[in-house]
Amino acid sequence: MKKKLNWIDLGLTSYEMAFEIQEKLHQGCVAGVWEDTLLFQENHPIITLGRGSHEKNLLHTPEELNARGIDITSVSRGGDISYHGNGQLIISPILHFDGYVKGAHQYVRCLEQIVINLLNTYCIPGKRIKGRSGVWVLDPQTGLDKKIAALGIAVSHGVTLHGMSINVNPDLSHFSLIIPCGIEDLGVTSMAEFGVVPPPLIEIRNAFILAFNDMFGTQTAERKIAEINKI
């Protein structure tokens, strides 16, 4: 019998509002009153500072960022500094950790593989780079490795939080405001940079759900945002 898994799509929303919902879902999963869930969202431009962030990787002051319409906030995930914005799909799996993998390393590798499999359906050859989390691609114009999907997770009371982002068609100039994930020698790219007509985020969401089901043998069902109020 396949493990049941919810999914909820918040659409375009603020990072803060989405994280409030994520925390509520997490609390419901920990308490056993809500099933494991894939939470999808698209955020207004924001820079997030993970637990391992370094001040030097923020290249502009909060005032300068706000003047460009970009917020900044600290978050509980692992990793360094990251950017979220329009044209990027954010996926936050809220799962009972031990029911899927045997450890954090395996969990990270599985999430990376799901995105690699997804990208392959668009003829984009994703890969890993040893010692650096996320999914990478070889830039066809420069021949350099660039990150196309970032990853940062947390586990609390045996249930996961946060997750990963896939760059579908974001404003890549916004990444120049930071040193993404603290990596100075490699850049950031998107699916659109590979000549792919930028698919709707809903299409990428559906492709991720299929790839996740294939990886873990789950069976997914959509839940509505209004149902979260019942937790």
C-alpha positions in Angstrom: 0.0 0.0 0.0 1.4 3.4 -1.0 2.1 6.0 1.6 -0.3 8.9 1.4 1.0 12.4 0.9 -0.7 15.7 0.7 0.3 18.6 -1.5 -0.7 22.3 -1.2 0.2 25.1 -3.6 0.1 28.6 -2.0 0.8 30.3 -5.3 2.5 33.7 -5.2 2.8 34.8 -1.6 5.1 36.4 0.9 7.8 34.3 2.4 6.7 35.2 5.9 3.1 34.1 5.3 4.2 30.9 3.6 6.5 30.1 6.6 3.7 30.6 9.1 1.7 28.0 7.1 4.7 25.7 6.9 5.1 25.9 10.7 1.5 25.1 11.3 1.7 22.1 9.0 4.8 21.0 10.8 3.1 21.3 14.1 0.2 19.2 12.8 2.5 16.5 11.5 4.4 16.3 14.8 1.1 16.1 16.7 -0.2 13.4 14.3 -3.3 15.3 13.2 -2.0 16.1 9.7 -0.4 13.9 7.0 2.9 14.5 5.4 2.8 17.3 2.9 4.6 18.9 0.0 4.2 22.6 0.2 4.7 24.7 -3.0 5.0 28.4 -3.3 6.4 31.3 -5.3 7.7 34.2 -3.3 8.0 38.0 -3.7 11.7 38.9 -3.9 13.4 38.1 -0.6 16.9 37.2 0.7 17.0 34.5 3.4 19.8 34.0 5.9 20.3 30.4 6.9 21.9 29.3 10.2 25.3 29.1 8.5 25.1 32.6 6.9 28.2 34.9 6.8 27.8 38.6 6.7 30.3 39.0 3.9 28.0 37.2 1.5 25.4 39.9 1.8 26.8 42.5 -0.7 24.2 45.3 0.0 22.7 46.8 3.1 19.1 46.0 4.0 18.2 49.6 3.1 19.6 49.2 -0.4 17.8 46.0 -0.9 14.5 47.4 0.3 14.9 50.3 -2.1 15.0 47.6 -4.9 11.9 45.9 -3.5 13.8 43.0 -1.9 13.2 42.0 1.7 15.6 40.2 4.0 15.0 37.7 6.8 16.7 35.1 9.0 15.4 31.5 8.7 15.8 28.3 10.6 17.1 26.1 7.7 20.7 25.1 7.4 23.0 26.6 4.9 24.1 30.1 4.0 22.5 33.0 2.2 19.9 32.5 -0.5 17.5 34.4 -2.7 13.8 33.7 -3.6 11.7 35.5 -6.0 9.3 35.5 -8.9 9.8 32.8 -11.4 11.3 30.4 -8.9 9.4 27.3 -7.5 9.9 26.7 -3.7 9.2 23.2 -2.4 9.0 22.5 1.3 8.5 18.8 2.1 7.0 18.4 5.6 7.6 14.8 6.3 8.2 12.3 9.0 11.9 11.9 8.3 12.4 8.3 9.3 9.6 7.1 7.0 11.5 8.0 3.9 15.2 7.9 4.5 17.9 6.6 6.9 19.6 9.9 7.5 20.0 13.6 6.5 22.7 12.8 3.8 20.4 10.3 2.1 17.5 12.8 2.3 19.5 15.5 0.6 20.7 13.2 -2.1 17.1 12.0 -2.8 15.8 15.6 -3.2 18.7 16.4 -5.5 17.9 13.3 -7.6 14.2 14.2 -7.8 15.2 17.6 -9.4 17.8 15.9 -11.7 15.1 13.6 -12.9 12.7 16.5 -13.4 15.2 18.5 -15.4 16.0 15.5 -17.6 12.4 15.6 -18.9 13.2 19.1 -20.3 16.5 17.8 -21.8 18.5 19.7 -19.1 21.4 17.6 -17.8 21.4 18.3 -14.0 24.2 16.9 -11.8 25.8 17.0 -8.3 29.1 18.6 -7.4 30.9 16.8 -4.5 30.8 18.8 -1.3 28.3 21.3 -2.6 24.6 20.7 -2.1 21.9 21.5 -4.7 21.7 20.7 -8.4 24.1 22.0 -10.9 24.3 22.3 -14.7 27.0 23.0 -17.2 26.3 26.5 -18.7 26.2 26.0 -22.5 27.6 29.4 -23.2 30.5 29.5 -20.7 31.2 25.9 -20.0 31.1 26.6 -16.3 29.1 24.9 -13.6 26.1 26.9 -12.3 23.5 26.1 -9.7 19.9 25.7 -10.9 18.4 24.4 -7.7 19.4 25.3 -4.2 18.7 23.2 -1.1 18.5 23.9 2.6 16.7 21.7 5.2 15.9 21.4 8.8 14.5 18.6 10.9 12.6 19.2 14.2 10.9 16.5 16.3 11.5 14.0 13.5 9.6 16.1 10.9 11.4 18.0 8.0 11.1 21.7 7.3 12.3 24.0 4.4 13.5 22.2 1.3 14.6 23.5 -2.1 14.1 26.0 -4.9 14.2 25.5 -8.7 15.1 28.4 -10.9 12.6 28.3 -13.7 12.7 31.9 -14.9 13.7 34.3 -12.1 15.5 37.6 -12.4 19.0 36.3 -12.3 20.4 39.8 -11.7 19.0 39.6 -8.2 21.5 36.9 -7.4 24.3 39.3 -7.9 23.2 41.1 -4.7 24.6 38.2 -2.7 27.1 35.4 -2.9 24.6 32.6 -3.2 25.1 29.9 -0.6 28.5 31.5 0.0 29.9 30.0 -3.2 32.1 32.7 -4.9 33.6 30.8 -7.8 30.4 29.4 -9.4 27.3 31.2 -10.6 23.5 30.7 -10.8 21.3 29.9 -13.8 17.8 28.9 -14.7 15.8 26.6 -17.0 15.0 29.6 -19.2 18.8 30.1 -19.8 18.8 26.7 -21.5 16.5 27.8 -24.3 13.5 26.2 -22.6 10.3 28.2 -23.1 9.7 29.0 -19.4 7.0 26.5 -18.4 4.3 27.7 -15.9 5.3 26.9 -12.3 2.3 24.7 -12.1 3.8 22.5 -14.7 7.1 22.2 -12.8 5.1 21.6 -9.6 3.3 18.7 -11.2 6.5 17.3 -12.6 8.1 17.5 -9.1 5.1 15.6 -7.6 5.5 12.8 -10.2 9.2 12.6 -9.6 8.7 12.5 -5.8 6.2 9.7 -6.1 8.5 7.7 -8.3 11.4 8.2 -5.8 9.5 7.3 -2.6 6.5 5.3 -3.8 4.0 7.8 -2.5 0.5 8.6 -3.6 -0.4 12.3 -3.5 -3.6 14.2 -3.1 -4.3 17.9 -3.2 -5.5 19.7 -0.1 -6.9 23.2 0.0 -5.3 26.1 2.0 -8.6 26.5 3.9 -8.2 23.1 5.4 -5.1 24.2 7.3 -7.3 26.2 9.6 -8.6 23.0 11.0 -5.3 21.9 12.4 
